[in-house]
Structures are given as C-alpha cells and as structure tokens.
Amino acid sequence: MKADYPVIRMFSMNTKNGMDKGGTLEVEAGLWVDHREAFVVVLSGTREETKRIPSNVEKQLRRAGDPAIGRFEYEEVPADDSRERAYTGYLARYYDEIIAHLRDARSILIFGPGEAKGELKKRFEKERPGAHIVTMETSDKMTEPQIVAHVRHHFDLDAARQRT
C-alpha cells in the first residue's frame, strides 16, 4: 500500500446497505489496520468513502545528533520508559484519529496483521462503549481494492444472514 497521500473517494454502488428499521441511514465500516497505517472503508446506503490514515509512529525513537560525531553522551539517550511512553502517546493519537472516522458506524469490521487491531478495539470500546464491532480478523497486507472488496463482501453476507 502506498503512503504518499490521503485518499478519499465517494461514488455510488449497489449494495444491500440502506435504511434500518427506524428509517435512518445505516452506516457500516471496515478497516485494515497496522501500526504504520490504516485504510478505512465506510459504507452508507449507496455511498462508499475510503480514507488512508498514516500513523507517523516510529517504533525505535532515536536520539538527536549524529552518532558518528563526538563521543557517546548518556544524557542524550532517552530512557526506555520515556521512549515507550512517547510511542504509546503516538499510537493513542493515531487510534483517536481512526475512531473519529468511524463515529457514525453502527457495525465495524477490523482486520489486519499484528496487534494493532486488538489495541484499536480496546480503545474504541473505551471511547465508544455503545458501538458494535462486528468482528476482528487477521489478514496479511492487502491492496486498496482488496480491502474495499473484503469489507463489501463481509457486510453483504451479514445483510443476507439477517434477511433469512
């Protein structure tokens, strides 16, 4: 997946999504997420919106300066706990940005490799206790069209199960 710039696309499509029993538009969302980036797909009626969200998180926070110049200075190397706190803070802001894009979704599919999906689910449940997360799945790296197709397929199957 490219990380050059954010992508937002909206277009009409034929899906089973639509009005819920109360007459309001049902919003469903799926996202592929890891610690480097997230790709969000929001389905609402006949609309589809996609957005790439980079994390801007660096796992190994580096000390300032050129290590080849000068001698090693103990004070310039941050302690492990301060690096971990900084990393956790970056992730928290990243997850909050993702959650902001999912605020209207009633049903959510979270998938991707690694631990990020579980961390996001915990944060989402803490921030939005009434939200409904449909499922979490482990998946490898996917292209944008594969992610969109996976989300559509998941919610089309879910809608078909509810009709029967």
SULKAWO-V178004 format. One record per pair of residues at least 12 apart in sequence whose C-alpha atoms are under 8 Angstrom apart, sorted by sequence separation. I is the first residue (numbers start at 1). J is the second residue. D is the distance in Angstrom with one decimal. If there is no record, write none. Layout:
i=I j=J d=D
i=I j=J d=D
//
This chain:
i=29 j=41 d=5.5
i=30 j=42 d=6.6
i=39 j=51 d=5.8
i=40 j=52 d=6.4
i=64 j=76 d=7.0
i=121 j=133 d=8.0
i=29 j=42 d=4.3
i=39 j=52 d=4.5
i=40 j=53 d=7.8
i=63 j=76 d=6.1
i=28 j=42 d=5.9
i=29 j=43 d=5.9
i=38 j=52 d=5.8
i=39 j=53 d=6.2
i=63 j=77 d=5.4
i=27 j=42 d=7.0
i=28 j=43 d=5.1
i=37 j=52 d=7.2
i=38 j=53 d=5.1
i=62 j=77 d=7.9
i=63 j=78 d=6.9
i=27 j=43 d=5.8
i=28 j=44 d=6.4
i=37 j=53 d=5.6
i=38 j=54 d=6.4
i=27 j=44 d=4.6
i=37 j=54 d=4.3
i=38 j=55 d=7.7
i=26 j=44 d=6.0
i=27 j=45 d=7.4
i=36 j=54 d=6.2
i=37 j=55 d=5.2
i=118 j=136 d=8.0
i=25 j=44 d=6.7
i=26 j=45 d=6.9
i=36 j=55 d=5.2
i=117 j=136 d=7.3
i=25 j=45 d=6.5
i=35 j=55 d=6.7
i=36 j=56 d=6.9
i=36 j=57 d=6.6
i=35 j=57 d=7.3
i=61 j=83 d=6.4
i=110 j=133 d=7.8
i=107 j=131 d=7.4
i=108 j=132 d=6.6
i=109 j=133 d=6.3
i=114 j=138 d=7.6
i=95 j=120 d=6.1
i=99 j=124 d=6.6
i=106 j=131 d=6.0
i=107 j=132 d=5.3
i=108 j=133 d=4.6
i=109 j=134 d=5.5
i=110 j=135 d=6.4
i=111 j=136 d=5.5
i=112 j=137 d=6.7
i=113 j=138 d=5.5
i=17 j=43 d=7.4
i=18 j=44 d=6.8
i=19 j=45 d=7.1
i=61 j=87 d=7.8
i=105 j=131 d=7.6
i=106 j=132 d=5.7
i=107 j=133 d=5.6
i=108 j=134 d=5.3
i=109 j=135 d=5.3
i=110 j=136 d=4.9
i=111 j=137 d=4.6
i=112 j=138 d=5.2
i=113 j=139 d=5.3
i=17 j=44 d=6.5
i=18 j=45 d=4.3
i=106 j=133 d=7.8
i=107 j=134 d=5.7
i=108 j=135 d=7.1
i=109 j=136 d=6.1
i=110 j=137 d=6.5
i=111 j=138 d=5.5
i=112 j=139 d=4.7
i=113 j=140 d=5.5
i=17 j=45 d=5.0
i=18 j=46 d=7.4
i=59 j=87 d=6.7
i=95 j=123 d=7.4
i=109 j=137 d=8.0
i=111 j=139 d=6.2
i=112 j=140 d=6.1
i=113 j=141 d=7.3
i=16 j=45 d=7.9
i=17 j=46 d=7.1
i=58 j=87 d=7.4
i=112 j=141 d=7.1
i=15 j=45 d=7.4
i=57 j=87 d=7.0
i=15 j=46 d=6.5
i=14 j=46 d=6.1
i=13 j=46 d=5.2
i=57 j=90 d=6.0
i=3 j=37 d=8.0
i=12 j=46 d=5.1
i=13 j=47 d=6.5
i=56 j=90 d=7.7
i=57 j=91 d=6.9
i=11 j=46 d=7.8
i=12 j=47 d=5.1
i=13 j=48 d=7.5
i=55 j=90 d=7.7
i=11 j=47 d=5.7
i=12 j=48 d=6.9
i=55 j=91 d=7.3
i=10 j=47 d=6.3
i=11 j=48 d=5.9
i=10 j=48 d=5.3
i=11 j=49 d=7.6
i=9 j=48 d=7.3
i=10 j=49 d=4.9
i=55 j=94 d=5.4
i=9 j=49 d=5.4
i=10 j=50 d=7.3
i=54 j=94 d=7.9
i=8 j=49 d=6.3
i=9 j=50 d=5.6
i=8 j=50 d=5.1
i=9 j=51 d=7.6
i=109 j=151 d=7.3
i=7 j=50 d=6.7
i=8 j=51 d=5.0
i=7 j=51 d=5.1
i=8 j=52 d=7.7
i=53 j=97 d=7.9
i=6 j=51 d=6.3
i=7 j=52 d=5.7
i=53 j=98 d=7.2
i=6 j=52 d=5.1
i=5 j=52 d=7.8
i=6 j=53 d=6.7
i=3 j=52 d=7.9
i=3 j=54 d=7.0
i=35 j=91 d=7.6
i=40 j=98 d=7.9
i=38 j=98 d=7.6
i=42 j=102 d=7.7
i=40 j=101 d=7.8
i=42 j=105 d=7.7
i=29 j=102 d=6.9
i=29 j=105 d=5.9
i=27 j=104 d=6.5
i=28 j=105 d=5.1
i=29 j=106 d=8.0
i=31 j=108 d=7.9
i=33 j=110 d=7.3
i=27 j=105 d=4.8
i=28 j=106 d=6.0
i=29 j=107 d=6.3
i=30 j=108 d=5.4
i=31 j=109 d=6.3
i=32 j=110 d=6.2
i=33 j=111 d=6.4
i=34 j=112 d=6.2
i=26 j=105 d=7.6
i=27 j=106 d=5.9
i=28 j=107 d=4.9
i=29 j=108 d=4.8
i=30 j=109 d=4.4
i=31 j=110 d=5.2
i=32 j=111 d=4.9
i=33 j=112 d=5.2
i=34 j=113 d=6.3
i=26 j=106 d=7.1
i=27 j=107 d=7.1
i=28 j=108 d=6.0
i=29 j=109 d=6.3
i=30 j=110 d=5.8
i=31 j=111 d=6.2
i=32 j=112 d=5.0
i=33 j=113 d=7.4
i=34 j=114 d=6.7
i=30 j=111 d=7.8
i=34 j=115 d=7.4
i=35 j=116 d=5.8
i=34 j=116 d=5.1
i=33 j=116 d=6.5
i=34 j=117 d=6.9
i=33 j=117 d=6.2
i=39 j=144 d=7.6
i=41 j=147 d=8.0
i=41 j=148 d=6.4
i=39 j=147 d=7.9
i=43 j=152 d=8.0
i=41 j=151 d=7.2
i=32 j=147 d=6.9
i=31 j=147 d=7.7
i=31 j=151 d=7.8
i=30 j=151 d=5.5
i=29 j=151 d=7.5
i=28 j=155 d=7.6
i=15 j=152 d=7.8
i=17 j=155 d=8.0
i=17 j=156 d=7.7
i=1 j=141 d=7.9
i=16 j=156 d=6.0
i=1 j=142 d=7.3
i=15 j=156 d=7.0
i=1 j=143 d=5.9
i=17 j=159 d=7.5
i=1 j=144 d=7.1
i=16 j=159 d=6.6
//
